Amino acid sequence: MSHANRGLEEGNPEEVGFSRERLQRLTDHLRGEVDAALIPGATMLIARHGKIIYFEAIGFRDKSVQAPMTKDAIFRIFSMSKPVTSVAAMTLVEQGRLYLENPIAAYIPAFANVKVAVPRNDPIFFAPQGIDLVAPVRPPTVQDLLRHTSGLTYGFFETIVAKHYREANLFAGDFTNAEFAERLAALPLAFQPGAGWNYSHSTDLLGRVVEVASGKALYEWEQEQILGPLGMSDTSFSIADKSKHGRVAEAAAPDNLAGGAPLYDPRQPAKSQMGGQGMQSTALDYARFLQMLLNGGSFAGNRVLSPETVSFMTSDHLGLIPPGPSFYFPGDGYGFGLGFAVRRAPGLAKHTGSVGNFDWSGAAGTLFWCDPRRDFFALWMTQAPMQLFRLHSLLPNMVYAALTEPEK
């Protein structure tokens, strides 16, 4: 089987350079996390050279009813929706229907008049006295949406326009992506486009750009271009099939809030298809997506992107662009590509990994990273928001500790 056509099949850890004993140490530790009530339950999957060499389901799918975790459990993946939407956008780029350098206003005209907020200071004491609105030095582009340099923000960050975001009731009612885009366009940007990296609603807005460029609803386009070809039948924005409702993994109190709000119910239908936060998936579904990326855009004979496009997406697109006003989620030693954090240095980061790794996570506790140099990925699925940052360091350290084959 060629590298590009690899699917996923069961493999032996030792045959691909992993220690079975050290993977068992990982399992034992994770079971201890469940026993200590740090997480309710989880699934974890590791694949190397197209072979699944570790796949465990531990703890509870729903601890409140003592339902055990299963390998087909469905998890809210929150911001792990972003890479899927980013790939959807790049399929349009490959087809000549979307241009990274185009202003957002080329697809969403309401952004033609967007302004940038700058702090207004007291002339004597230089104390903040509100904001002034100025024209952007350049308009925000599609590339800015993909790499989070658009000037958009989230309402829960302490940026100078966060209050405006909160007061705008962005999530009021049962809204469409088109309506959400109009609401965002009415708000000022938090900084000049391209002046800094700031985590934001950029990928939610990108989902609307995909709709305009494709002429289809976001999920319809993703189903046609990504989910269907990859066999990701359990990945969606809401779970319409009632026979799947019992497979939804649940968080356990008190760790059952994301961004201060209770986790949403994915069983409930909604108009919105939030490209930056609205999907749910399973370990095996998302593993197909990650293997496609490691394969250079193809999985089991179905090509989603070209190898060059995947390489372009997983290269650093920040260069000297600094972190913006919000917390820099990629972390020390990392830049950001088109939908992924990208490791730029062997050191600096707080956990083990290879230069060229690309990764992202979700607010409810999910996490993945791909290591192209060593040709493997690891995928973690849980619903425990408060544990995400701790596990973001713990899991790579323990997985790389089980890797016995040195980098070539």
C-alpha beads as a LAMMPS data file, in Angstrom:
LAMMPS data file: protein, C-alpha beads

408 atoms
407 bonds

1 atom types
1 bond types

-500.0 500.0 xlo xhi
-500.0 500.0 ylo yhi
-500.0 500.0 zlo zhi

Masses

1 110.0

Atoms # bond

1 1 1 0.000 0.000 0.000
2 1 1 1.420 3.401 -0.964
3 1 1 1.968 6.084 1.634
4 1 1 -0.818 8.206 0.100
5 1 1 -3.346 5.373 0.093
6 1 1 -2.867 4.174 3.656
7 1 1 -5.966 3.593 5.701
8 1 1 -5.891 2.549 9.339
9 1 1 -5.467 -1.027 10.474
10 1 1 -4.409 -2.700 13.698
11 1 1 -0.700 -3.015 14.289
12 1 1 1.884 -4.171 16.802
13 1 1 3.580 -1.423 18.871
14 1 1 7.010 -3.059 18.740
15 1 1 6.885 -3.386 14.962
16 1 1 6.606 0.400 14.580
17 1 1 9.003 1.514 17.311
18 1 1 6.791 1.785 20.397
19 1 1 7.217 0.006 23.725
20 1 1 4.183 -2.041 24.758
21 1 1 5.264 -1.842 28.403
22 1 1 5.535 1.952 28.296
23 1 1 2.152 2.250 26.600
24 1 1 0.747 0.150 29.437
25 1 1 2.282 2.678 31.828
26 1 1 0.272 5.342 29.991
27 1 1 -2.919 3.289 30.374
28 1 1 -2.286 2.757 34.084
29 1 1 -1.775 6.477 34.585
30 1 1 -4.973 7.357 32.747
31 1 1 -6.955 4.880 34.812
32 1 1 -5.528 6.628 37.856
33 1 1 -6.881 9.918 36.479
34 1 1 -10.340 8.342 36.420
35 1 1 -9.954 6.888 39.924
36 1 1 -8.911 10.331 41.191
37 1 1 -12.011 11.876 39.542
38 1 1 -9.830 14.179 37.441
39 1 1 -11.583 12.950 34.299
40 1 1 -14.817 10.947 33.962
41 1 1 -13.462 8.803 31.132
42 1 1 -11.668 9.016 27.807
43 1 1 -10.597 7.331 24.632
44 1 1 -7.051 7.566 23.325
45 1 1 -5.720 6.417 19.959
46 1 1 -2.155 6.364 18.616
47 1 1 -1.274 5.340 15.066
48 1 1 2.093 5.036 13.355
49 1 1 2.831 4.202 9.713
50 1 1 -0.914 3.848 9.162
51 1 1 -1.329 1.247 11.921
52 1 1 -3.310 1.735 15.127
53 1 1 -0.959 0.546 17.849
54 1 1 -2.858 1.934 20.848
55 1 1 -6.605 2.375 21.290
56 1 1 -8.063 2.416 24.790
57 1 1 -11.410 3.359 26.314
58 1 1 -11.179 4.052 30.030
59 1 1 -13.568 5.210 32.742
60 1 1 -17.111 6.326 32.078
61 1 1 -18.976 7.678 29.072
62 1 1 -21.546 9.035 31.543
63 1 1 -20.427 8.813 35.136
64 1 1 -23.806 9.955 36.486
65 1 1 -25.326 6.628 35.415
66 1 1 -22.093 4.592 35.623
67 1 1 -22.152 3.965 31.865
68 1 1 -18.706 2.706 30.813
69 1 1 -16.671 4.484 28.142
70 1 1 -16.770 2.834 24.726
71 1 1 -14.483 3.251 21.726
72 1 1 -17.391 4.586 19.633
73 1 1 -18.317 7.324 22.149
74 1 1 -19.207 10.681 20.581
75 1 1 -17.421 13.753 21.981
76 1 1 -18.003 17.484 21.626
77 1 1 -14.749 18.507 19.963
78 1 1 -15.255 22.308 20.144
79 1 1 -12.175 23.935 18.555
80 1 1 -11.031 20.707 16.944
81 1 1 -13.777 21.699 14.487
82 1 1 -11.365 24.399 13.278
83 1 1 -8.977 22.097 11.379
84 1 1 -11.942 20.502 9.572
85 1 1 -13.285 23.905 8.505
86 1 1 -9.781 24.984 7.508
87 1 1 -9.406 21.930 5.264
88 1 1 -12.835 22.672 3.791
89 1 1 -11.635 26.169 2.894
90 1 1 -8.462 24.837 1.297
91 1 1 -10.419 22.449 -0.935
92 1 1 -11.988 25.597 -2.411
93 1 1 -8.568 27.219 -2.766
94 1 1 -7.392 24.177 -4.713
95 1 1 -10.450 24.450 -6.971
96 1 1 -9.790 28.124 -7.722
97 1 1 -12.984 29.225 -5.975
98 1 1 -11.403 30.907 -2.950
99 1 1 -8.354 33.176 -2.672
100 1 1 -6.364 33.522 0.538
101 1 1 -5.349 37.095 -0.309
102 1 1 -8.927 38.257 -0.886
103 1 1 -10.538 40.544 1.687
104 1 1 -13.291 38.941 3.747
105 1 1 -15.596 41.575 2.231
106 1 1 -15.263 39.847 -1.158
107 1 1 -17.421 37.078 0.307
108 1 1 -19.224 38.916 3.123
109 1 1 -19.890 42.503 1.937
110 1 1 -20.806 43.709 5.444
111 1 1 -17.083 43.600 6.283
112 1 1 -16.300 46.335 3.746
113 1 1 -16.829 49.011 6.384
114 1 1 -15.340 47.282 9.424
115 1 1 -13.375 49.524 11.813
116 1 1 -10.543 48.907 14.270
117 1 1 -10.866 49.880 17.925
118 1 1 -7.988 51.814 19.474
119 1 1 -7.905 52.918 23.108
120 1 1 -8.651 56.570 23.813
121 1 1 -6.535 57.837 26.716
122 1 1 -7.043 60.790 29.009
123 1 1 -4.646 63.502 27.695
124 1 1 -3.375 64.329 31.201
125 1 1 -3.327 61.037 33.094
126 1 1 -3.213 58.671 30.101
127 1 1 -5.965 56.589 31.673
128 1 1 -8.270 54.586 29.365
129 1 1 -11.276 56.659 28.324
130 1 1 -13.024 54.306 25.918
131 1 1 -12.156 53.584 22.305
132 1 1 -11.917 55.359 18.979
133 1 1 -12.765 53.638 15.705
134 1 1 -10.308 53.940 12.836
135 1 1 -10.073 52.446 9.375
136 1 1 -7.936 49.314 9.074
137 1 1 -4.498 49.790 7.538
138 1 1 -5.471 46.900 5.283
139 1 1 -8.638 44.803 5.177
140 1 1 -8.704 41.431 6.946
141 1 1 -8.237 38.571 4.483
142 1 1 -9.158 34.911 4.196
143 1 1 -5.599 34.010 5.208
144 1 1 -6.059 36.128 8.346
145 1 1 -9.108 34.033 9.243
146 1 1 -7.168 30.794 8.820
147 1 1 -4.207 31.924 10.947
148 1 1 -6.124 34.059 13.545
149 1 1 -4.639 37.407 12.571
150 1 1 -7.932 38.988 11.436
151 1 1 -8.446 41.342 14.372
152 1 1 -11.503 39.407 15.552
153 1 1 -11.636 38.178 19.137
154 1 1 -13.800 36.234 21.604
155 1 1 -16.062 37.951 24.113
156 1 1 -14.476 36.148 27.069
157 1 1 -11.017 37.621 26.393
158 1 1 -9.947 40.881 28.015
159 1 1 -9.494 42.772 24.759
160 1 1 -10.618 46.370 24.329
161 1 1 -13.737 45.283 22.434
162 1 1 -14.659 42.216 24.508
163 1 1 -17.434 44.147 26.268
164 1 1 -18.937 45.012 22.895
165 1 1 -18.859 41.347 21.925
166 1 1 -20.647 40.341 25.108
167 1 1 -23.269 43.063 24.787
168 1 1 -23.975 42.184 21.138
169 1 1 -25.652 38.877 22.114
170 1 1 -23.831 37.105 19.307
171 1 1 -25.403 33.765 20.172
172 1 1 -28.993 34.951 20.598
173 1 1 -31.675 32.772 19.059
174 1 1 -31.341 29.969 16.533
175 1 1 -29.113 31.750 14.027
176 1 1 -27.528 30.802 10.715
177 1 1 -23.879 31.272 9.760
178 1 1 -24.964 34.182 7.545
179 1 1 -26.677 35.910 10.471
180 1 1 -23.671 35.316 12.734
181 1 1 -21.357 36.872 10.136
182 1 1 -23.538 39.985 9.977
183 1 1 -23.407 40.291 13.765
184 1 1 -19.608 40.074 13.749
185 1 1 -19.341 42.641 10.960
186 1 1 -21.189 45.169 13.117
187 1 1 -18.477 44.991 15.800
188 1 1 -15.053 46.679 15.758
189 1 1 -11.850 44.689 15.358
190 1 1 -9.651 44.371 18.441
191 1 1 -6.453 45.246 16.541
192 1 1 -5.166 45.911 13.052
193 1 1 -5.385 42.886 10.716
194 1 1 -2.044 41.096 10.520
195 1 1 -0.633 42.898 13.563
196 1 1 -0.890 39.972 15.963
197 1 1 -2.195 36.461 16.613
198 1 1 -5.442 36.540 18.558
199 1 1 -7.677 33.512 19.114
200 1 1 -11.121 34.393 17.906
201 1 1 -14.309 33.747 15.942
202 1 1 -12.144 33.771 12.806
203 1 1 -12.878 30.137 11.947
204 1 1 -16.591 30.589 12.628
205 1 1 -16.510 33.390 10.061
206 1 1 -14.416 31.223 7.740
207 1 1 -17.272 28.720 7.792
208 1 1 -19.526 31.373 6.280
209 1 1 -16.881 32.201 3.669
210 1 1 -16.865 28.506 2.722
211 1 1 -20.640 28.634 2.299
212 1 1 -20.492 31.681 0.025
213 1 1 -17.612 30.338 -2.073
214 1 1 -19.097 26.851 -2.414
215 1 1 -22.753 27.808 -2.687
216 1 1 -23.589 25.157 -0.102
217 1 1 -24.150 24.923 3.649
218 1 1 -20.918 24.330 5.556
219 1 1 -21.833 20.803 6.653
220 1 1 -23.007 19.915 3.150
221 1 1 -19.665 21.005 1.685
222 1 1 -17.685 19.239 4.402
223 1 1 -19.745 16.095 3.900
224 1 1 -19.070 16.177 0.173
225 1 1 -15.378 17.026 0.304
226 1 1 -14.109 15.537 3.590
227 1 1 -16.457 13.571 5.827
228 1 1 -17.988 11.360 3.141
229 1 1 -14.744 10.465 1.343
230 1 1 -13.010 9.726 4.665
231 1 1 -15.893 7.672 6.073
232 1 1 -16.419 10.037 9.022
233 1 1 -20.049 9.037 9.538
234 1 1 -20.174 10.075 13.209
235 1 1 -18.885 13.629 12.705
236 1 1 -21.524 16.367 12.494
237 1 1 -22.839 19.632 13.908
238 1 1 -25.784 17.903 15.583
239 1 1 -26.695 14.262 15.978
240 1 1 -29.839 13.717 13.935
241 1 1 -29.792 9.915 14.260
242 1 1 -31.497 9.155 17.574
243 1 1 -29.903 5.711 17.689
244 1 1 -26.585 7.479 18.332
245 1 1 -27.811 9.666 21.211
246 1 1 -26.820 7.138 23.863
247 1 1 -23.195 7.251 22.693
248 1 1 -22.614 10.890 23.676
249 1 1 -19.875 11.267 26.287
250 1 1 -20.713 13.553 29.202
251 1 1 -18.630 15.677 31.517
252 1 1 -18.931 15.294 35.278
253 1 1 -19.615 18.119 37.731
254 1 1 -17.956 20.344 38.744
255 1 1 -15.806 20.113 35.595
256 1 1 -18.679 20.428 33.138
257 1 1 -18.312 24.009 31.915
258 1 1 -16.516 25.353 28.832
259 1 1 -15.899 29.084 28.725
260 1 1 -18.065 29.410 31.824
261 1 1 -21.119 27.853 30.151
262 1 1 -22.539 24.326 30.446
263 1 1 -21.603 21.991 27.606
264 1 1 -24.230 22.169 24.876
265 1 1 -26.455 19.218 24.012
266 1 1 -25.378 17.882 20.594
267 1 1 -28.622 15.928 20.317
268 1 1 -30.571 19.149 19.785
269 1 1 -30.874 20.345 16.160
270 1 1 -29.704 23.893 15.402
271 1 1 -29.451 26.155 12.372
272 1 1 -25.940 27.246 13.254
273 1 1 -22.986 25.270 11.972
274 1 1 -20.176 26.960 13.865
275 1 1 -17.039 26.110 11.932
276 1 1 -14.806 27.017 14.848
277 1 1 -16.509 25.154 17.660
278 1 1 -19.693 23.272 16.789
279 1 1 -18.802 19.694 15.814
280 1 1 -18.829 16.363 17.568
281 1 1 -16.904 13.263 16.541
282 1 1 -15.491 9.920 17.622
283 1 1 -11.899 8.772 18.013
284 1 1 -12.007 6.573 14.910
285 1 1 -13.669 9.268 12.794
286 1 1 -11.171 11.960 13.720
287 1 1 -8.319 9.468 13.362
288 1 1 -9.244 9.101 9.688
289 1 1 -8.966 12.872 9.308
290 1 1 -5.542 12.945 10.984
291 1 1 -4.231 10.014 8.956
292 1 1 -5.357 11.814 5.799
293 1 1 -3.203 14.783 6.815
294 1 1 -0.187 12.593 7.652
295 1 1 -0.633 10.842 4.292
296 1 1 -0.358 14.185 2.500
297 1 1 -4.068 14.686 1.880
298 1 1 -5.254 11.182 0.974
299 1 1 -6.814 8.324 2.923
300 1 1 -7.529 4.805 1.636
301 1 1 -7.417 6.002 -1.955
302 1 1 -9.631 9.069 -1.437
303 1 1 -7.780 12.353 -1.987
304 1 1 -9.023 15.430 -0.098
305 1 1 -6.021 17.765 -0.614
306 1 1 -2.726 17.656 -2.459
307 1 1 0.486 16.954 -0.526
308 1 1 1.684 20.499 -1.279
309 1 1 -1.473 22.020 0.178
310 1 1 -1.135 19.990 3.385
311 1 1 2.516 21.038 3.661
312 1 1 1.499 24.671 3.121
313 1 1 -1.215 24.480 5.790
314 1 1 1.092 22.900 8.351
315 1 1 3.893 25.423 7.837
316 1 1 4.223 28.474 10.066
317 1 1 2.298 31.456 8.665
318 1 1 3.103 33.918 11.444
319 1 1 6.777 34.612 10.865
320 1 1 7.481 37.734 12.913
321 1 1 3.805 38.439 13.684
322 1 1 3.688 38.594 17.506
323 1 1 1.067 37.242 19.899
324 1 1 -1.888 39.612 20.175
325 1 1 -3.863 40.756 23.206
326 1 1 -5.230 37.318 24.143
327 1 1 -3.445 34.317 25.635
328 1 1 -1.134 32.715 23.037
329 1 1 -2.584 29.210 22.940
330 1 1 0.024 27.675 20.592
331 1 1 2.613 28.169 23.345
332 1 1 6.355 28.757 23.438
333 1 1 8.237 27.266 20.536
334 1 1 5.162 27.249 18.294
335 1 1 3.918 29.295 15.382
336 1 1 0.613 28.889 13.614
337 1 1 -0.306 27.618 10.170
338 1 1 -3.642 27.524 8.394
339 1 1 -5.737 25.867 11.078
340 1 1 -3.029 24.322 13.271
341 1 1 -0.369 25.232 15.802
342 1 1 3.021 24.355 14.278
343 1 1 6.142 23.540 16.302
344 1 1 9.092 25.715 15.285
345 1 1 11.736 24.719 17.847
346 1 1 12.845 21.475 19.545
347 1 1 13.026 23.288 22.873
348 1 1 11.116 26.214 24.432
349 1 1 7.829 24.261 24.669
350 1 1 6.760 22.750 27.985
351 1 1 6.423 19.242 26.528
352 1 1 8.239 16.823 24.235
353 1 1 7.739 16.868 20.482
354 1 1 9.320 17.232 17.048
355 1 1 9.903 20.331 14.964
356 1 1 7.125 20.328 12.375
357 1 1 4.483 18.840 14.683
358 1 1 1.036 20.311 14.157
359 1 1 -1.752 20.127 16.705
360 1 1 -4.868 21.622 18.201
361 1 1 -7.341 20.978 20.988
362 1 1 -10.934 21.572 22.050
363 1 1 -12.346 23.433 25.057
364 1 1 -14.086 20.349 26.478
365 1 1 -10.774 18.488 26.768
366 1 1 -10.011 16.904 23.385
367 1 1 -6.521 17.075 21.885
368 1 1 -4.458 15.791 18.962
369 1 1 -0.998 16.174 17.529
370 1 1 0.591 14.871 14.335
371 1 1 4.317 14.218 14.046
372 1 1 5.275 14.089 10.342
373 1 1 8.964 13.444 11.086
374 1 1 8.181 10.278 13.018
375 1 1 5.020 9.511 11.030
376 1 1 2.542 9.123 13.875
377 1 1 -0.369 10.897 15.491
378 1 1 -1.976 10.755 18.914
379 1 1 -5.617 11.599 19.626
380 1 1 -7.171 12.175 23.043
381 1 1 -10.914 12.452 23.650
382 1 1 -12.459 13.374 26.981
383 1 1 -15.017 15.833 28.370
384 1 1 -13.096 17.503 31.190
385 1 1 -12.484 21.180 30.339
386 1 1 -10.410 22.110 33.393
387 1 1 -7.868 19.360 32.696
388 1 1 -7.037 20.381 29.122
389 1 1 -3.894 22.444 29.705
390 1 1 -2.413 19.979 32.187
391 1 1 -3.039 17.047 29.839
392 1 1 -1.628 19.028 26.926
393 1 1 1.767 18.587 28.578
394 1 1 1.301 15.225 30.263
395 1 1 0.117 13.233 27.242
396 1 1 2.930 14.115 24.791
397 1 1 5.538 13.479 27.468
398 1 1 4.166 10.005 28.213
399 1 1 3.567 9.069 24.560
400 1 1 7.062 10.124 23.462
401 1 1 8.447 8.212 26.454
402 1 1 6.969 5.065 24.846
403 1 1 8.623 5.794 21.481
404 1 1 11.803 3.717 21.276
405 1 1 12.893 4.543 17.725
406 1 1 15.107 7.637 17.479
407 1 1 14.404 10.362 14.958
408 1 1 16.138 9.705 11.641

Bonds

1 1 1 2
2 1 2 3
3 1 3 4
4 1 4 5
5 1 5 6
6 1 6 7
7 1 7 8
8 1 8 9
9 1 9 10
10 1 10 11
11 1 11 12
12 1 12 13
13 1 13 14
14 1 14 15
15 1 15 16
16 1 16 17
17 1 17 18
18 1 18 19
19 1 19 20
20 1 20 21
21 1 21 22
22 1 22 23
23 1 23 24
24 1 24 25
25 1 25 26
26 1 26 27
27 1 27 28
28 1 28 29
29 1 29 30
30 1 30 31
31 1 31 32
32 1 32 33
33 1 33 34
34 1 34 35
35 1 35 36
36 1 36 37
37 1 37 38
38 1 38 39
39 1 39 40
40 1 40 41
41 1 41 42
42 1 42 43
43 1 43 44
44 1 44 45
45 1 45 46
46 1 46 47
47 1 47 48
48 1 48 49
49 1 49 50
50 1 50 51
51 1 51 52
52 1 52 53
53 1 53 54
54 1 54 55
55 1 55 56
56 1 56 57
57 1 57 58
58 1 58 59
59 1 59 60
60 1 60 61
61 1 61 62
62 1 62 63
63 1 63 64
64 1 64 65
65 1 65 66
66 1 66 67
67 1 67 68
68 1 68 69
69 1 69 70
70 1 70 71
71 1 71 72
72 1 72 73
73 1 73 74
74 1 74 75
75 1 75 76
76 1 76 77
77 1 77 78
78 1 78 79
79 1 79 80
80 1 80 81
81 1 81 82
82 1 82 83
83 1 83 84
84 1 84 85
85 1 85 86
86 1 86 87
87 1 87 88
88 1 88 89
89 1 89 90
90 1 90 91
91 1 91 92
92 1 92 93
93 1 93 94
94 1 94 95
95 1 95 96
96 1 96 97
97 1 97 98
98 1 98 99
99 1 99 100
100 1 100 101
101 1 101 102
102 1 102 103
103 1 103 104
104 1 104 105
105 1 105 106
106 1 106 107
107 1 107 108
108 1 108 109
109 1 109 110
110 1 110 111
111 1 111 112
112 1 112 113
113 1 113 114
114 1 114 115
115 1 115 116
116 1 116 117
117 1 117 118
118 1 118 119
119 1 119 120
120 1 120 121
121 1 121 122
122 1 122 123
123 1 123 124
124 1 124 125
125 1 125 126
126 1 126 127
127 1 127 128
128 1 128 129
129 1 129 130
130 1 130 131
131 1 131 132
132 1 132 133
133 1 133 134
134 1 134 135
135 1 135 136
136 1 136 137
137 1 137 138
138 1 138 139
139 1 139 140
140 1 140 141
141 1 141 142
142 1 142 143
143 1 143 144
144 1 144 145
145 1 145 146
146 1 146 147
147 1 147 148
148 1 148 149
149 1 149 150
150 1 150 151
151 1 151 152
152 1 152 153
153 1 153 154
154 1 154 155
155 1 155 156
156 1 156 157
157 1 157 158
158 1 158 159
159 1 159 160
160 1 160 161
161 1 161 162
162 1 162 163
163 1 163 164
164 1 164 165
165 1 165 166
166 1 166 167
167 1 167 168
168 1 168 169
169 1 169 170
170 1 170 171
171 1 171 172
172 1 172 173
173 1 173 174
174 1 174 175
175 1 175 176
176 1 176 177
177 1 177 178
178 1 178 179
179 1 179 180
180 1 180 181
181 1 181 182
182 1 182 183
183 1 183 184
184 1 184 185
185 1 185 186
186 1 186 187
187 1 187 188
188 1 188 189
189 1 189 190
190 1 190 191
191 1 191 192
192 1 192 193
193 1 193 194
194 1 194 195
195 1 195 196
196 1 196 197
197 1 197 198
198 1 198 199
199 1 199 200
200 1 200 201
201 1 201 202
202 1 202 203
203 1 203 204
204 1 204 205
205 1 205 206
206 1 206 207
207 1 207 208
208 1 208 209
209 1 209 210
210 1 210 211
211 1 211 212
212 1 212 213
213 1 213 214
214 1 214 215
215 1 215 216
216 1 216 217
217 1 217 218
218 1 218 219
219 1 219 220
220 1 220 221
221 1 221 222
222 1 222 223
223 1 223 224
224 1 224 225
225 1 225 226
226 1 226 227
227 1 227 228
228 1 228 229
229 1 229 230
230 1 230 231
231 1 231 232
232 1 232 233
233 1 233 234
234 1 234 235
235 1 235 236
236 1 236 237
237 1 237 238
238 1 238 239
239 1 239 240
240 1 240 241
241 1 241 242
242 1 242 243
243 1 243 244
244 1 244 245
245 1 245 246
246 1 246 247
247 1 247 248
248 1 248 249
249 1 249 250
250 1 250 251
251 1 251 252
252 1 252 253
253 1 253 254
254 1 254 255
255 1 255 256
256 1 256 257
257 1 257 258
258 1 258 259
259 1 259 260
260 1 260 261
261 1 261 262
262 1 262 263
263 1 263 264
264 1 264 265
265 1 265 266
266 1 266 267
267 1 267 268
268 1 268 269
269 1 269 270
270 1 270 271
271 1 271 272
272 1 272 273
273 1 273 274
274 1 274 275
275 1 275 276
276 1 276 277
277 1 277 278
278 1 278 279
279 1 279 280
280 1 280 281
281 1 281 282
282 1 282 283
283 1 283 284
284 1 284 285
285 1 285 286
286 1 286 287
287 1 287 288
288 1 288 289
289 1 289 290
290 1 290 291
291 1 291 292
292 1 292 293
293 1 293 294
294 1 294 295
295 1 295 296
296 1 296 297
297 1 297 298
298 1 298 299
299 1 299 300
300 1 300 301
301 1 301 302
302 1 302 303
303 1 303 304
304 1 304 305
305 1 305 306
306 1 306 307
307 1 307 308
308 1 308 309
309 1 309 310
310 1 310 311
311 1 311 312
312 1 312 313
313 1 313 314
314 1 314 315
315 1 315 316
316 1 316 317
317 1 317 318
318 1 318 319
319 1 319 320
320 1 320 321
321 1 321 322
322 1 322 323
323 1 323 324
324 1 324 325
325 1 325 326
326 1 326 327
327 1 327 328
328 1 328 329
329 1 329 330
330 1 330 331
331 1 331 332
332 1 332 333
333 1 333 334
334 1 334 335
335 1 335 336
336 1 336 337
337 1 337 338
338 1 338 339
339 1 339 340
340 1 340 341
341 1 341 342
342 1 342 343
343 1 343 344
344 1 344 345
345 1 345 346
346 1 346 347
347 1 347 348
348 1 348 349
349 1 349 350
350 1 350 351
351 1 351 352
352 1 352 353
353 1 353 354
354 1 354 355
355 1 355 356
356 1 356 357
357 1 357 358
358 1 358 359
359 1 359 360
360 1 360 361
361 1 361 362
362 1 362 363
363 1 363 364
364 1 364 365
365 1 365 366
366 1 366 367
367 1 367 368
368 1 368 369
369 1 369 370
370 1 370 371
371 1 371 372
372 1 372 373
373 1 373 374
374 1 374 375
375 1 375 376
376 1 376 377
377 1 377 378
378 1 378 379
379 1 379 380
380 1 380 381
381 1 381 382
382 1 382 383
383 1 383 384
384 1 384 385
385 1 385 386
386 1 386 387
387 1 387 388
388 1 388 389
389 1 389 390
390 1 390 391
391 1 391 392
392 1 392 393
393 1 393 394
394 1 394 395
395 1 395 396
396 1 396 397
397 1 397 398
398 1 398 399
399 1 399 400
400 1 400 401
401 1 401 402
402 1 402 403
403 1 403 404
404 1 404 405
405 1 405 406
406 1 406 407
407 1 407 408
